[in-house]
Amino acid sequence: MLKTGQQHLESLRDGRKVYIGNELVEDVTAHPAFRNAAQSFAMIYDRKRDPENVDVMAYEADDGELSSSWFLKPKTKDDLRRRSETHRRVAEWSYGLLGRSPDHVASFVTGLTFRHDLFDDNRKGAGAHLEAYYDDMRRNDTFACYTVLPPQGARQPELYLREGLKVPTLQVTGEDSDGVILNGMKMLGTSAVFSNETWVGNLLPLGDDQAAESVTCAVPLNAPGVTIWTRKPFERYAISEFDSPFSWRFDETDAMVLFEDVRVPWERVFTHNDAPLSREIYFRTPSHIMGNHQSNVRFHEKLKLLLGIAHKSAELNNVLQVPAVRDTLGRLAAGEAGLGAMIAGQIEAAEEMVPGYLNVNLRYMYGALHWCTQNYANICEIVRELMGGGPFQMPADVSVIADPELREKFETYWSVPGQSAVERMKFLKLGWDLLGSDFAGRHQQYERFYAGPAFINTLYNFLNCPWQNMTDIVDGALTSYGTPEIEQVRRPLAAE
Ligand SMILES: Cc1cc2nc3c(=O)[nH]c(=O)nc-3n(C[C@H](O)[C@H](O)[C@H](O)COP(=O)(O)OP(=O)(O)OC[C@H]3O[C@@H](n4cnc5c(N)ncnc54)[C@H](O)[C@@H]3O)c2cc1C
C-alpha cells in the first residue's frame, strides 16, 4: 500500500520513548521540537500518491500491491531511471535536506534481498526472513532509519574491559528459541524520531572477537527497552518559519538509540555471530550502492539550492557583472553539472552485480559520493563569501515589521533596488539558515560523515578501481618503444 501522510503520523504515536535531555516526549507529531519535521515526512507520503507522481513513484509489485518505487528491484535501465527519479522528487520537495528520507534505508534493504544465499549460509531460513521483512516493509510502506555503527570511542572493547567498564556498544547478550536479546547502544539514528523501525547492523569492520556485536536485525522503535536520545532539536529553537525556514521544517534529527533487554524474534534477525559477514552483506549485494545512489541524487538537489542562493546573492549585492564573481559562479555551475552527469552516467553504465538484477555503476556512484562528501564544506564557504555581511545587517528577527514606525524605517534604509527590505531579510535568513546556523553546522557534519569517515570513502574508490587496466596502459606505452643499446643513446642536445 501507499500510506498517507496522516497514516504515517498516526504510526508514530506508538508509545516510543524519545528523550530531549531529561524530557520524555509524549507525542513526536505534536511536540514543538519535532512536529513540523514530522509533517515534512508526512508530506512525502502524500505527494507520492498524487496523480502527477504516482505513476513514477509507485509500481505494482508481483503480489499486485501498489508499492513505493524505492522497493522496486531493478532489472532494466528504465527501472533504475524510475528509482532515481523517485529519489529526486523526494529530495526536491525537501531541498535535499532530509538525508534519511524513507527511500534511503528501504533501498539498502531492497538491495540485500538479491542474495538470500548470504543469509542462509549464516542461519537457515534467514534469507526467507529477510524477504518476508522486505515484503512487510513494502506492503506497509514502512519508514526505517538505520543505526549501523558502534558508539564513538567504543570500537575497542578490550579498553573498556581493562577499565572494568561495561562495553557500551550493542551486542547480543542472550538468545533462546524465540530470538535474541540486545543490550547496548548504536549510533547515529538520523530520522529515528520519525521512523517506524531501525535497521541495526555494522557498516564498519568488526574484529573476529566481536561476534556478539555482529547482529543484523530490524527493531520497531517502540519495542520495549528501546529509547531514543536526540541531540538538540533545532526546530524547537527556530522562532518562526520566516527567521529559520529550514530548521523550522526540515530538521530530521540525529539520535543515539539505546537497547536494554530488547527482544528480537528470529524472523527479524538476518545475521548473527559472524563478524565479517555482518559488514560484507552491504558490499556483496548492491545494497550499499542502491542506498548511496539516493544520497548522490539527494545531494544534487541540495546543490541546486546552494547555487540558487549564490546567484541570488550576487544579483542582490549588484556584483553579477564582476568577472571574478562570474568566475566563482561558473566554477559552482561546473561542479553541479558534473554531479548531474555522474548521476546520469551511473544509469547509462549500469552493471549486473547479481545475475538477473541491474544496479547503478558502482565506481561512478563511489566517485560521486567522494566528490559530494569532500566538496560540501568548500561549496558552502564559496556561497557564504558571496553573501558578504548581509545576514548581519538584518534586524534580529521578523518582529521588527510588527511596529509600523520601525517597519517604515526598515524599508527606507534597508531596501535595495528591486527588493524591499522585508524581501531581502527573508532571503538572507533563508541563506543563513542553510549556511551559518546550528542547522547549517549540523549539515556540514552530516555531509562529511553520513557515509562514513573520509578515509573510508576514499578506500571504496581505491579498492574498486581496476588498477590493472591503468597500469596496463603504462606498460603498453613502455613497450611501444625500445630501450636503446648504450652506444646508441642519443647525446643531450647541448652536447651536440
Ligand atoms: C550528522 C550525522 C548523521 C549521521 N547519521 C547516521 C545514520 O543515520 N546512521 C548511522 O549508522 N550512522 C550515522 N552517522 C554516523 C557516521 O557514519 C559516523 O559519524 C562516521 O562513520 C564517523 O564515525 P565517528 O563519528 O565515530 O568518528 P570516528 O571514527 O571517531 O573518527 C573521528 C575522526 O578520526 C578519523 N579517523 C578515525 N579512524 C581513522 C583512520 N583509521 N584513519 C584516518 N582517520 C581516521 C576520522 O576520519 C574522523 O575524522 C551520522 C553522523 C553524523 C555526523
The ligand as an SDF file (V2000), in Angstrom:
LIG
                    3D

 53 58  0  0  0  0  0  0  0  0999 V2000
   25.0060   14.2560   11.2510 C   0  0  0  0  0  0  0  0  0  0  0  0
   25.3660   12.7920   11.1910 C   0  0  0  0  0  0  0  0  0  0  0  0
   24.3900   11.8650   10.8350 C   0  0  0  0  0  0  0  0  0  0  0  0
   24.6860   10.5040   10.8240 C   0  0  0  0  0  0  0  0  0  0  0  0
   23.7140    9.6000   10.5110 N   0  0  0  0  0  0  0  0  0  0  0  0
   23.9400    8.2860   10.6610 C   0  0  0  0  0  0  0  0  0  0  0  0
   22.9040    7.3240   10.4620 C   0  0  0  0  0  0  0  0  0  0  0  0
   21.7840    7.6580   10.0480 O   0  0  0  0  0  0  0  0  0  0  0  0
   23.1580    6.0310   10.7510 N   0  0  0  0  0  0  0  0  0  0  0  0
   24.3890    5.6110   11.1790 C   0  0  0  0  0  0  0  0  0  0  0  0
   24.5530    4.4190   11.4380 O   0  0  0  0  0  0  0  0  0  0  0  0
   25.4060    6.4960   11.3310 N   0  0  0  0  0  0  0  0  0  0  0  0
   25.2080    7.8020   11.0870 C   0  0  0  0  0  0  0  0  0  0  0  0
   26.2280    8.6930   11.2860 N   0  0  0  0  0  0  0  0  0  0  0  0
   27.4940    8.1900   11.8160 C   0  0  0  0  0  0  0  0  0  0  0  0
   28.6110    8.2770   10.8480 C   0  0  0  0  0  0  0  0  0  0  0  0
   28.5890    7.1620    9.9820 O   0  0  0  0  0  0  0  0  0  0  0  0
   29.9060    8.3810   11.6520 C   0  0  0  0  0  0  0  0  0  0  0  0
   29.9200    9.6510   12.2590 O   0  0  0  0  0  0  0  0  0  0  0  0
   31.1230    8.2230   10.8010 C   0  0  0  0  0  0  0  0  0  0  0  0
   31.2170    6.8980   10.3720 O   0  0  0  0  0  0  0  0  0  0  0  0
   32.3960    8.5840   11.5850 C   0  0  0  0  0  0  0  0  0  0  0  0
   32.4420    7.8500   12.7620 O   0  0  0  0  0  0  0  0  0  0  0  0
   32.6480    8.5790   14.1590 P   0  0  0  0  0  0  0  0  0  0  0  0
   31.7210    9.7320   14.2180 O   0  0  0  0  0  0  0  0  0  0  0  0
   32.5490    7.5460   15.2100 O   0  0  0  0  0  0  0  0  0  0  0  0
   34.1040    9.1660   14.0890 O   0  0  0  0  0  0  0  0  0  0  0  0
   35.4700    8.4300   14.4710 P   0  0  0  0  0  0  0  0  0  0  0  0
   35.5240    7.0880   13.8380 O   0  0  0  0  0  0  0  0  0  0  0  0
   35.6790    8.5070   15.9280 O   0  0  0  0  0  0  0  0  0  0  0  0
   36.5030    9.3390   13.7170 O   0  0  0  0  0  0  0  0  0  0  0  0
   36.8600   10.6350   14.2150 C   0  0  0  0  0  0  0  0  0  0  0  0
   37.8890   11.1930   13.2640 C   0  0  0  0  0  0  0  0  0  0  0  0
   39.0350   10.3530   13.2310 O   0  0  0  0  0  0  0  0  0  0  0  0
   39.3260    9.9790   11.8910 C   0  0  0  0  0  0  0  0  0  0  0  0
   39.7930    8.6060   11.8480 N   0  0  0  0  0  0  0  0  0  0  0  0
   39.3550    7.5730   12.6050 C   0  0  0  0  0  0  0  0  0  0  0  0
   39.9990    6.4420   12.2810 N   0  0  0  0  0  0  0  0  0  0  0  0
   40.8400    6.7580   11.2660 C   0  0  0  0  0  0  0  0  0  0  0  0
   41.7660    6.0290   10.4760 C   0  0  0  0  0  0  0  0  0  0  0  0
   41.9630    4.7330   10.6770 N   0  0  0  0  0  0  0  0  0  0  0  0
   42.4430    6.6940    9.5170 N   0  0  0  0  0  0  0  0  0  0  0  0
   42.2650    8.0220    9.3120 C   0  0  0  0  0  0  0  0  0  0  0  0
   41.4010    8.7770   10.0360 N   0  0  0  0  0  0  0  0  0  0  0  0
   40.7040    8.1550   10.9950 C   0  0  0  0  0  0  0  0  0  0  0  0
   38.0020   10.1110   11.1510 C   0  0  0  0  0  0  0  0  0  0  0  0
   38.1750   10.3420    9.7570 O   0  0  0  0  0  0  0  0  0  0  0  0
   37.3740   11.3000   11.8300 C   0  0  0  0  0  0  0  0  0  0  0  0
   37.8470   12.4780   11.2390 O   0  0  0  0  0  0  0  0  0  0  0  0
   25.9830   10.0610   11.2090 C   0  0  0  0  0  0  0  0  0  0  0  0
   26.9560   11.0020   11.5420 C   0  0  0  0  0  0  0  0  0  0  0  0
   26.6640   12.3430   11.5230 C   0  0  0  0  0  0  0  0  0  0  0  0
   27.7500   13.3260   11.8970 C   0  0  0  0  0  0  0  0  0  0  0  0
  1  2  1  0
  2  3  1  0
  2 52  2  0
  3  4  2  0
  4  5  1  0
  4 50  1  0
  5  6  2  0
  6  7  1  0
  6 13  1  0
  7  8  2  0
  7  9  1  0
  9 10  1  0
 10 11  2  0
 10 12  1  0
 12 13  2  0
 13 14  1  0
 14 15  1  0
 14 50  1  0
 15 16  1  0
 16 17  1  0
 16 18  1  0
 18 19  1  0
 18 20  1  0
 20 21  1  0
 20 22  1  0
 22 23  1  0
 23 24  1  0
 24 25  2  0
 24 26  1  0
 24 27  1  0
 27 28  1  0
 28 29  2  0
 28 30  1  0
 28 31  1  0
 31 32  1  0
 32 33  1  0
 33 34  1  0
 33 48  1  0
 34 35  1  0
 35 36  1  0
 35 46  1  0
 36 37  1  0
 36 45  1  0
 37 38  2  0
 38 39  1  0
 39 40  1  0
 39 45  2  0
 40 41  1  0
 40 42  2  0
 42 43  1  0
 43 44  2  0
 44 45  1  0
 46 47  1  0
 46 48  1  0
 48 49  1  0
 50 51  2  0
 51 52  1  0
 52 53  1  0
M  END
$$$$
